Every structure is written in C-alpha cells, then in structure tokens.
Amino acid sequence: MRIALLCDEYPPRRHGGIGTFTRTYARGLAAAGHDVSVLGVAEHDAVRGQDGVRVIDVGRTRLRGIAWWRDRRQLRERLLAERCDVVETPDYGGLVPWGAGGAPVVMRVHGSATWCATFGARAAGRRLRWCERATARSAAAWIHPTEHALDGAQRVLADAGHADVPPSTLVPHCVPDANEPTAPIHAAAGRMLLFAGSLYAHRGVLAAAHAARRVMEALSDVHFVVVGEDTIIDGRAASRRVLEAVGADLAQRVHLTGRVAHAEVAAWMRAADVFLHPSAHEAFGLVLLEAAREGLPIVSSARGAAAEVLRAGETALLAPPGDAEALAACTLRLLADHDLARRLAARAGDDVRDRFSVARCVADSVAVYERIAR
C-alpha cells in the first residue's frame, strides 16, 4: 500500500512519544514492503530519505493569525499530490480538519491536547480544540492503543456534542525488538530508582518523588534519578517540586538530568534497579515498554493505560498512582527480592516481543487500512 503518516515531530527533530512511535512504526511498514511517506510541518520545505521512508517537511507559515489554517491547508495540498491509498494522522494537533483530499483517513489515538487539558496539562486553545475534533470526525476509522485512551478520545467528542464516533480498533503501540544503542552516563554508586519522561504531574513525577523519599529513608544506598524535560507544575518548576517532595535532607541523592538524548535514556534504564513511573493519565506509556525491553523491573500505576499495558503481579507491581506508601512498598519489595524482580522483568520482556512487537502492530494496523481503502 501507499501510506502517508502525519507527524510534526519525526526524529531527528525534537520529539516525544508520538515521534518515537511514528519512526518505529514507519520503519516497520517499509520493512513489510509498503511505500511510506511521513509528512509534517517544519521550519522549511524539504524531502529526504530515511531508513526506507520518505520524510516530507512542509514549510511553516510565519504569518500570525492565519498560520494554524495555512499550515494545515498546505499539508492537505501536499497529501493530494502524494496520491496515497490511506492517510494516518494522530489525534494530537488536529492536522487534517478538512480531511486528506480524497484518501481515507485513519486517526491513531495518542492523547489529544484537548483530552490532556482535562487533567491539568497545558491548556488547549479554541482553534486547536476545533482542529482536533474536526480531524477526529473526518476519520473513517480510529486506532486506539488502550481502552483508557479510547475512553478519553470519545469523551472529547461527546463534549463537542457529537455522540457518533467512527469504529475504533485496539492496536497497542510497539517498540523495536532490539535494545537501543546507549550513550555514556555518570551514575552514582549504589542502587538506583529511575523516573523517565517529561516532568508533568499527570505522569506521576511528584508521586514518584514522595515514594522515593520513603525508599531512601529506609535504604541509605538508594539514589533517585529523574530523566526528562523540566516543566511547570502549579506555577513552579517541576524539578524544584521534586526536590521539595524528597526533602532537603535527602536532596544529595536526587539526580535531575533534564532532557537527554534517547540513547542516554536507554543507558539510564540499563543502569537502574527499579523503574518507578506511576502515571495516572497517558494514552499508552511507551516508556514502560522501553524499560521492559531493557530488562528493568517496573513499579507503575494500577489505573489508566499502565494497568492495561502491564499485568499486575506478572510483569510489574502496580499501586494506586497517588499512594506514595503503596508505591514505596512495591519498590522496597523489588529491591529486597531479586528473584521476583528478575521474574517480572523477564516476563515483561517477553510481552514486549509478543504483545507489543513491531510486526504485530504493523499487521493489525494494515488490516484497518485495507478495510477502509476498499
């Protein structure tokens, strides 16, 4: 099939989970024999080949007030020229509010800005909300990675007064089977708890910090490493909030790296002893799969997407996301019981290769494409 994927953060551009997933998925489609293009709005027009994928940058409009409209119109015009069999867009950003010019659209749910704003993330402006809702309604089908994500997407549409939504198919996200290359890091001596991801409250960074304090109080050789871009929580730097949650008496054992390259994240995962990531509100949580692939035992949330991605007591230990005592108890259990930690990590690694493989994600997604492209 001739497939176009829309993504404004395709690597090596600055990217988050959507960009990471799209690169992995685009490579998988190309390896399966499909003709794949990735289109997104960037600083300048450009076309390049990358890992068997055509990457097409559509130059950004610099006229204030109409950029939101003009950028999406130019993207649509480029899609018309591509003559694709199917176009896949993320819900985030609302990139095709007027459709894709004849090609059927599949919307993959990653967590729209409209949905994220409902639990305290950055507010979504009126135009962005309209674009995301119009894009969702223009799609012939949706793909959702978890039921939690689908519920959030459907509530966004219901809020706009549209009860009818397109059919949606569960297709979990994927990560490459092979481990990521790593970069040198400077890890402190002793055992390590790791949080990785942008420092947003809804991703559980403050809950992780409160839990880490309890663990560090109990074990003097444990350090808490926070890898990810700083944000603002309740008007103050999230990094400062993390240090306050741990306390001044233990601050010397807290290490805040800021935003780092993906290779460094993988290196921290291989060096750590427990991955502590009690996110309450994410569409999927790709970082959980990355930790599992690296063989890192996981403590996460018993609610939301994590409870679907992970199997409680089988591939991870789960606790209520805001319960620091329960999160700390799970973490201390893994640090004390090495056999349990190894067992959970091994099963989680098996799940990555089975439930969350690139081949499975590609096959299940292409089945959706073929159904709507007939």
Secondary structure, 3 states (H helix, E strand, C coil): CEEEEECCCCCCCCCCHHHHHHHHHHHHHHHCCCEEEEEEEECCCEEEEECCEEEEEEECCCCCCCHHHHHHHHHHHHHHHHCCCEEEEECCCCCCCCCECCECEEEECCCCHHHHHHHCCCCCCHHHHHHHHHHHHHCCEEEECCHHHHHHHHHHHHHCCCCCCCCEEECCCCCCCCCCCCCCCCCCCCEEEEEECCCCHHHCHHHHHHHHHHHHHHCCCEEEEEECCCCEECCEEHHHHHHHHHCHHHHHHEEEEECCCHHHHHHHHHHCCEEEECCCCCCCCHHHHHHHHCCCCEEEECCCCHHHHCCECCCEEEECCCCHHHHHHHHHHHHHCHHHHHHHHHHHHHHHHHCCCHHHHHHHHHHHHHHHHC
